[in-house]
Amino acid sequence: MQFDTIEVRVDGARGELALNRPEKLNPLSGHTLWEIEQAARWFDTHPDLKVVVVCGRGRAFSSGADISAFGSDGDSAAPDVHQGWRMSRAMEEMRAVSVARLQGWCIGGGLVLAAVCDLRIAAETARFSIPEVELGIPLAWGGIPRLVREVGPAITKELVMTCREFSPQEAAAAGFLNNVVPEAELDEAVEALVARLVRMPQMALLATKAHTNAVTEAMVGTGRSWSDGYGLAAGRADAEGRESNRAYLDRVRSKGR
């Protein structure tokens, strides 16, 4: 299946979804979010598929929302504020087990994409941040309930409200990552995990994913985040939020991102 901003492939029991705009650190535009949603549905058409590796080409997993889509008034050019929520649902509902391979920056929406994956391995040089509040918008795409599910409410509040950077070691200690390895060993660690998963009987493997997801859905109710898009629209209409958005984007652009 051919896409513009991602690459997908399936080889028997294995699949890969790669964000493929490395020159921009793999930003998540509205179009990319739509492509990821379609890819998740496409993976479900492969009856032998067991595992999908989700990765980013180049030196970063994802720089998050595509800042080129933000105008000078802080509004996004993307008309569909619900596309990120649909992407998250599609990825989480995908039958195959998803393994996130994380290197470089994993920011904002990129972290939400990692959070909807079932398992996560990061290079020890990876860096994480959730800058949405500083951008004047709430964290959307179902990010809040998924972070609460993975790291708990107190850590979720602190990371989202302060927008500070945090390390993979801290993310692992909080329960967000399954493993942290030297950057040179990242591919080997991901391959070892995928190989072990692929050896498992498909029915039992995928039933375990579905059962676990059903339990956690009852606990945190990610489906209740359906109105996240309206929160994004409200944030973009807030004068103080727009001012903070402009200041943040000016700093980011001055650093060349």
C-alpha positions as CSV (number, residue, x, y, z in Angstrom):
1,M,0.0,0.0,0.0
2,Q,1.4,3.4,-1.0
3,F,1.3,6.5,1.1
4,D,2.8,10.0,0.9
5,T,4.3,10.5,4.4
6,I,4.6,6.9,5.8
7,E,5.9,3.6,4.6
8,V,4.1,0.3,5.4
9,R,5.0,-3.3,4.6
10,V,3.9,-6.8,5.6
11,D,6.1,-9.9,5.4
12,G,4.1,-12.8,6.7
13,A,3.7,-12.4,10.5
14,R,5.7,-9.2,10.6
15,G,4.8,-5.7,9.6
16,E,6.2,-2.2,9.8
17,L,4.8,1.3,9.8
18,A,7.5,4.0,9.4
19,L,7.0,7.7,9.6
20,N,8.9,8.9,6.6
21,R,9.6,12.6,6.6
22,P,13.0,12.4,8.2
23,E,14.1,15.9,7.0
24,K,11.4,17.4,9.2
25,L,11.9,14.9,12.1
26,N,8.7,13.1,11.1
27,P,6.0,15.6,12.0
28,L,2.3,14.5,12.3
29,S,0.3,16.6,9.9
30,G,-3.5,16.0,9.5
31,H,-2.7,14.1,6.3
32,T,-0.1,11.9,8.1
33,L,-2.6,11.1,10.9
34,W,-5.1,10.1,8.2
35,E,-2.5,7.9,6.6
36,I,-1.7,6.2,9.9
37,E,-5.4,5.5,10.5
38,Q,-5.7,3.9,7.0
39,A,-2.6,1.9,7.5
40,A,-3.9,0.4,10.8
41,R,-7.1,-0.7,9.0
42,W,-4.9,-2.1,6.1
43,F,-2.8,-4.2,8.5
44,D,-6.0,-5.8,9.7
45,T,-6.6,-7.3,6.2
46,H,-3.5,-9.5,6.7
47,P,-4.7,-12.7,8.4
48,D,-1.2,-14.0,9.3
49,L,0.1,-10.7,10.8
50,K,1.2,-10.9,14.4
51,V,3.5,-7.9,15.1
52,V,3.9,-4.4,13.6
53,V,6.9,-2.3,14.4
54,V,6.1,1.5,14.5
55,C,9.2,3.6,13.9
56,G,10.4,6.9,12.5
57,R,13.0,7.3,9.7
58,G,16.1,9.3,10.4
59,R,17.2,10.7,13.7
60,A,13.9,11.1,15.4
61,F,10.7,9.1,16.1
62,S,8.5,12.1,15.7
63,S,8.6,15.9,16.4
64,G,4.9,15.9,17.1
65,A,2.4,18.2,15.5
66,D,3.6,19.7,12.2
67,I,4.4,23.2,13.2
68,S,4.3,24.3,9.5
69,A,0.5,23.8,9.8
70,F,0.3,26.6,12.5
71,G,-0.5,30.1,11.3
72,S,0.7,33.3,12.9
73,D,-2.5,33.4,15.0
74,G,-1.8,30.0,16.4
75,D,-4.6,28.3,14.5
76,S,-3.9,25.1,12.7
77,A,-4.6,24.9,9.0
78,A,-5.9,21.3,9.4
79,P,-9.7,21.5,9.3
80,D,-10.3,18.2,11.0
81,V,-9.6,18.5,14.8
82,H,-10.8,14.9,15.4
83,Q,-8.3,13.2,13.0
84,G,-5.8,12.6,15.8
85,W,-8.4,10.9,17.9
86,R,-9.4,8.6,15.1
87,M,-5.8,7.7,14.4
88,S,-5.3,6.7,18.1
89,R,-8.4,4.6,18.1
90,A,-7.4,2.8,14.9
91,M,-3.9,2.0,16.1
92,E,-5.1,0.8,19.4
93,E,-7.9,-1.4,17.8
94,M,-5.4,-2.9,15.3
95,R,-5.4,-6.7,15.8
96,A,-1.6,-7.1,15.6
97,V,0.7,-6.3,18.5
98,S,2.4,-3.0,17.9
99,V,6.0,-2.3,19.1
100,A,7.2,1.3,19.1
101,R,10.9,1.8,18.3
102,L,11.9,5.2,19.7
103,Q,14.9,7.2,19.0
104,G,15.7,10.9,19.1
105,W,12.8,13.2,19.8
106,C,9.4,11.9,20.7
107,I,7.3,15.0,21.3
108,G,3.6,15.7,22.0
109,G,1.5,13.9,19.4
110,G,4.5,11.6,18.7
111,L,4.4,10.5,22.3
112,V,0.6,9.8,22.0
113,L,1.4,7.6,19.0
114,A,3.9,5.7,21.1
115,A,1.4,5.4,23.9
116,V,-1.2,3.7,21.7
117,C,1.4,1.0,20.8
118,D,1.4,-2.1,22.9
119,L,5.1,-2.2,23.7
120,R,7.8,0.4,23.6
121,I,11.6,0.2,23.4
122,A,13.7,3.4,23.4
123,A,17.3,4.3,22.8
124,E,19.0,5.8,25.9
125,T,19.6,8.9,23.9
126,A,15.9,9.5,23.2
127,R,14.2,12.6,24.6
128,F,10.5,13.1,25.4
129,S,8.3,16.2,26.0
130,I,4.7,17.1,25.9
131,P,4.5,20.9,24.9
132,E,0.8,21.2,24.2
133,V,-0.1,23.3,27.2
134,E,2.7,25.8,26.4
135,L,1.3,25.8,22.9
136,G,-2.0,26.9,24.4
137,I,-3.9,23.7,23.7
138,P,-4.9,20.7,25.9
139,L,-3.2,17.4,25.1
140,A,-5.6,15.7,22.7
141,W,-5.9,12.5,20.6
142,G,-6.8,10.6,23.7
143,G,-3.4,11.3,25.2
144,I,-4.6,12.0,28.7
145,P,-6.4,8.8,29.5
146,R,-3.6,6.8,27.8
147,L,-0.9,8.4,29.9
148,V,-3.0,7.9,33.0
149,R,-3.2,4.3,32.0
150,E,0.5,3.9,31.6
151,V,2.1,6.2,34.3
152,G,-0.8,7.2,36.6
153,P,-2.6,10.5,37.2
154,A,0.0,12.4,39.2
155,I,2.9,11.9,36.8
156,T,0.5,12.6,33.9
157,K,-0.5,15.9,35.4
158,E,3.1,16.9,36.1
159,L,4.5,16.0,32.6
160,V,1.6,17.5,30.7
161,M,1.2,20.7,32.8
162,T,5.0,21.6,33.1
163,C,5.9,20.6,29.5
164,R,9.4,19.7,30.7
165,E,11.7,17.4,28.9
166,F,12.2,13.9,30.4
167,S,14.6,11.1,29.7
168,P,13.9,7.5,28.6
169,Q,15.2,6.4,32.0
170,E,12.5,8.4,33.7
171,A,9.9,7.2,31.3
172,A,10.9,3.6,32.0
173,A,10.9,4.1,35.8
174,A,7.3,5.5,35.4
175,G,6.3,2.4,33.5
176,F,5.9,4.0,30.0
177,L,8.8,2.0,28.4
178,N,9.4,-1.7,28.4
179,N,13.2,-1.3,27.8
180,V,15.9,1.3,27.3
181,V,19.0,0.3,25.4
182,P,22.1,2.0,24.0
183,E,21.3,3.6,20.7
184,A,23.6,1.2,18.8
185,E,21.7,-1.7,20.2
186,L,18.2,-0.4,19.5
187,D,17.5,-2.4,16.3
188,E,18.9,-5.6,17.9
189,A,16.6,-5.1,21.0
190,V,13.5,-4.5,18.8
191,E,14.3,-7.5,16.6
192,A,14.8,-9.8,19.7
193,L,11.4,-8.7,21.0
194,V,9.7,-9.1,17.7
195,A,11.2,-12.5,17.1
196,R,10.0,-13.7,20.4
197,L,6.5,-12.5,19.8
198,V,6.3,-14.0,16.3
199,R,7.1,-17.4,17.7
200,M,4.0,-17.3,19.9
201,P,0.7,-18.9,18.6
202,Q,-1.3,-16.1,17.0
203,M,-4.6,-16.8,18.6
204,A,-3.3,-16.7,22.1
205,L,-1.0,-13.7,21.4
206,L,-3.7,-11.5,19.9
207,A,-6.3,-12.6,22.4
208,T,-4.0,-11.5,25.2
209,K,-3.7,-8.0,23.6
210,A,-7.5,-7.8,23.2
211,H,-8.1,-8.9,26.7
212,T,-5.6,-6.5,28.2
213,N,-7.0,-3.6,26.2
214,A,-10.6,-4.5,27.3
215,V,-9.5,-4.4,30.9
216,T,-7.7,-1.1,30.6
217,E,-10.5,0.5,28.6
218,A,-12.8,-0.3,31.5
219,M,-10.3,1.3,33.9
220,V,-9.6,4.6,32.1
221,G,-12.2,4.9,29.3
222,T,-10.2,6.2,26.4
223,G,-13.4,6.3,24.4
224,R,-14.5,9.2,26.6
225,S,-11.9,11.4,24.9
226,W,-14.1,11.7,21.8
227,S,-14.5,15.4,22.5
228,D,-10.7,16.2,22.5
229,G,-11.0,18.0,19.2
230,Y,-13.3,20.6,20.7
231,G,-10.8,21.2,23.4
232,L,-8.2,21.9,20.7
233,A,-10.5,24.3,19.0
234,A,-11.2,26.1,22.3
235,G,-7.5,26.3,23.0
236,R,-6.8,27.9,19.6
237,A,-9.4,30.6,20.3
238,D,-7.9,31.5,23.7
239,A,-6.0,34.8,23.6
240,E,-3.4,33.9,26.3
241,G,-3.0,30.5,24.7
242,R,-2.3,32.1,21.3
243,E,0.4,34.3,22.8
244,S,2.1,31.4,24.4
245,N,1.8,29.4,21.2
246,R,3.6,32.2,19.2
247,A,6.3,32.4,21.8
248,Y,6.9,28.7,21.8
249,L,6.9,28.4,18.0
250,D,9.4,31.3,17.7
251,R,11.7,29.5,20.1
252,V,11.4,26.2,18.2
253,R,11.9,27.8,14.8
254,S,15.0,29.7,16.1
255,K,16.5,26.3,16.9
256,G,15.8,25.1,13.4
257,R,13.1,22.5,14.0
